[in-house]
Amino acid sequence: MTGIGIIGTSSISERFAEAVAVVEGVEVTRVASRDAERARAFADTIGAPHTAVGLADLLAADDVDAVYLASPNALHAEQIREAVDAGIPVFVEKPAVLSAGEWDAAVSHARERGVVLLEAMRSGYDPGLETVRGLLPRLGTLRRVSFRYEKRSARYDHVLAGEQTNIFDPALGGSALRDLGVYPLHALVRLFGAPRSIDGVRVGIASGTDGLGSALAAYDGFVADIAWSKITDTSLPSELQGEDASLSIDAIDAPRRLTLTPRDGEVEVVEVEAPSNPMVGEVERFRDAVAGADIAEDQHLTGLTLTLVDELLRSDTA
Ligand SMILES: NC(=O)c1ccc[n+]([C@@H]2O[C@H](COP(=O)([O-])OP(=O)(O)OC[C@H]3O[C@@H](n4cnc5c(N)ncnc54)[C@H](OP(=O)(O)O)[C@@H]3O)[C@@H](O)[C@H]2O)c1
């Protein structure tokens, strides 16, 4: 049994603990917060036996065999370094770090020390994405990929009120691109690899970061358009267009309803059975990585996604 220590006491850590509870071979043994009382209260909420104050305290505990890092993005790189130095496997929330260069350095360090380092990109391990992959041959020659994740955040109200909030705070690595844009970008590189080029436009907001944006990527024979937003909602699905059929995807981070519309023939709806918790697949992958599974390709895909984020962070701001 692998005992996992958690950094971060927000709702995503709660969802993670729920996923761990239904995956065999792992358990949450300890929760760390910057504040002892908050750690205790959160441990009680998720039913974890032990607490710690800060990462060093967590890493030193005998019952912690691995850590899950769910802290603000700008803290990830240093926390990864500390855990790897302690020889503790790391499962780090998306985006794993702030740039492809930081990721390459973190992966090199982890490999030198023989320590597992995996990004918690739940969409990459979702059964829906593999169902999409299985339907690709039905589309004929692929010509357009339109992937989007656009959802207004309640925390945008803080920005509108003139307050800073972590997820929109550039000092903490907050940004709509880093928070939601990574989902369609990750699906893109997981299904189709690296594009030949990518360019985009981001819309800036008062907190000093992007609130939404769009990108165009060139592949051999097809174009990909990517949209992300934390300040507006959309009624549009993601979509793939081939010369023989189109495929509409309800949600690119967790595809559950896929609608195949052939040029000639009947519309077909494919329902994907939802896992009990959208993080189950990634938790299983981390458990298997700790048990020795080869995660070089997973690490490569994180690097490719962050390379695209790097490019888009250099793009124009409206
Ligand atoms: N996979 C998903 O679906 C999903 C969903 C949401 C978020 N995420 C990812 O999870 C990570 C955390 O996001 P979040 O929105 O939960 O972040 P958050 O609420 O701003 O912070 C998460 C935790 O980090 C600690 N923290 C907050 N501010 C800090 C600071 N300035 N310095 C040090 N520690 C601080 C807090 O724990 P203590 O106060 O107890 O120390 C807090 O509970 C991000 O990387 C995000 O992208 C993933």
PDBQT file of the ligand as one rigid body, heavy atoms in Angstrom, charges set to zero:
ROOT
HETATM    1  N1  LIG A 401      -7.434  18.666 -11.952  1.00  0.00    +0.000 N 
HETATM    2  C1  LIG A 401      -8.388  19.564 -11.771  1.00  0.00    +0.000 C 
HETATM    3  O1  LIG A 401      -9.542  19.391 -12.175  1.00  0.00    +0.000 OA
HETATM    4  C2  LIG A 401      -8.031  20.822 -11.038  1.00  0.00    +0.000 A 
HETATM    5  C3  LIG A 401      -9.049  21.643 -10.540  1.00  0.00    +0.000 A 
HETATM    6  C4  LIG A 401      -8.690  22.767  -9.801  1.00  0.00    +0.000 A 
HETATM    7  C5  LIG A 401      -7.341  23.057  -9.598  1.00  0.00    +0.000 A 
HETATM    8  N2  LIG A 401      -6.397  22.250 -10.127  1.00  0.00    +0.000 N 
HETATM    9  C6  LIG A 401      -4.970  22.546  -9.918  1.00  0.00    +0.000 C 
HETATM   10  O2  LIG A 401      -4.709  22.392  -8.530  1.00  0.00    +0.000 OA
HETATM   11  C7  LIG A 401      -3.749  23.352  -8.104  1.00  0.00    +0.000 C 
HETATM   12  C8  LIG A 401      -4.351  24.153  -6.966  1.00  0.00    +0.000 C 
HETATM   13  O3  LIG A 401      -5.404  24.941  -7.466  1.00  0.00    +0.000 OA
HETATM   14  P1  LIG A 401      -6.462  25.637  -6.475  1.00  0.00    +0.000 P 
HETATM   15  O4  LIG A 401      -7.369  26.453  -7.273  1.00  0.00    +0.000 OA
HETATM   16  O5  LIG A 401      -7.012  24.604  -5.557  1.00  0.00    +0.000 OA
HETATM   17  O6  LIG A 401      -5.467  26.572  -5.681  1.00  0.00    +0.000 OA
HETATM   18  P2  LIG A 401      -5.651  27.421  -4.354  1.00  0.00    +0.000 P 
HETATM   19  O7  LIG A 401      -7.010  27.162  -3.775  1.00  0.00    +0.000 OA
HETATM   20  O8  LIG A 401      -5.280  28.819  -4.636  1.00  0.00    +0.000 OA
HETATM   21  O9  LIG A 401      -4.540  26.823  -3.417  1.00  0.00    +0.000 OA
HETATM   22  C9  LIG A 401      -4.483  25.427  -3.121  1.00  0.00    +0.000 C 
HETATM   23  C10 LIG A 401      -3.879  25.240  -1.728  1.00  0.00    +0.000 C 
HETATM   24  O10 LIG A 401      -2.558  25.749  -1.712  1.00  0.00    +0.000 OA
HETATM   25  C11 LIG A 401      -2.319  26.458  -0.491  1.00  0.00    +0.000 C 
HETATM   26  N3  LIG A 401      -2.007  27.855  -0.840  1.00  0.00    +0.000 N 
HETATM   27  C12 LIG A 401      -2.858  28.810  -1.291  1.00  0.00    +0.000 A 
HETATM   28  N4  LIG A 401      -2.210  29.965  -1.493  1.00  0.00    +0.000 NA
HETATM   29  C13 LIG A 401      -0.940  29.742  -1.170  1.00  0.00    +0.000 A 
HETATM   30  C14 LIG A 401       0.221  30.562  -1.181  1.00  0.00    +0.000 A 
HETATM   31  N5  LIG A 401       0.186  31.849  -1.540  1.00  0.00    +0.000 N 
HETATM   32  N6  LIG A 401       1.386  30.013  -0.778  1.00  0.00    +0.000 NA
HETATM   33  C15 LIG A 401       1.448  28.714  -0.385  1.00  0.00    +0.000 A 
HETATM   34  N7  LIG A 401       0.376  27.885  -0.365  1.00  0.00    +0.000 NA
HETATM   35  C16 LIG A 401      -0.793  28.403  -0.762  1.00  0.00    +0.000 A 
HETATM   36  C17 LIG A 401      -3.607  26.394   0.329  1.00  0.00    +0.000 C 
HETATM   37  O11 LIG A 401      -3.443  25.367   1.289  1.00  0.00    +0.000 OA
HETATM   38  P3  LIG A 401      -3.089  25.732   2.822  1.00  0.00    +0.000 P 
HETATM   39  O12 LIG A 401      -3.582  27.151   3.027  1.00  0.00    +0.000 OA
HETATM   40  O13 LIG A 401      -3.858  24.754   3.585  1.00  0.00    +0.000 OA
HETATM   41  O14 LIG A 401      -1.617  25.610   2.935  1.00  0.00    +0.000 OA
HETATM   42  C18 LIG A 401      -4.654  25.985  -0.662  1.00  0.00    +0.000 C 
HETATM   43  O15 LIG A 401      -5.630  25.128  -0.144  1.00  0.00    +0.000 OA
HETATM   44  C19 LIG A 401      -3.399  24.192  -9.326  1.00  0.00    +0.000 C 
HETATM   45  O16 LIG A 401      -2.222  23.714  -9.905  1.00  0.00    +0.000 OA
HETATM   46  C20 LIG A 401      -4.586  23.982 -10.257  1.00  0.00    +0.000 C 
HETATM   47  O17 LIG A 401      -4.263  24.123 -11.624  1.00  0.00    +0.000 OA
HETATM   48  C21 LIG A 401      -6.717  21.142 -10.812  1.00  0.00    +0.000 A 
ENDROOT
TORSDOF 0
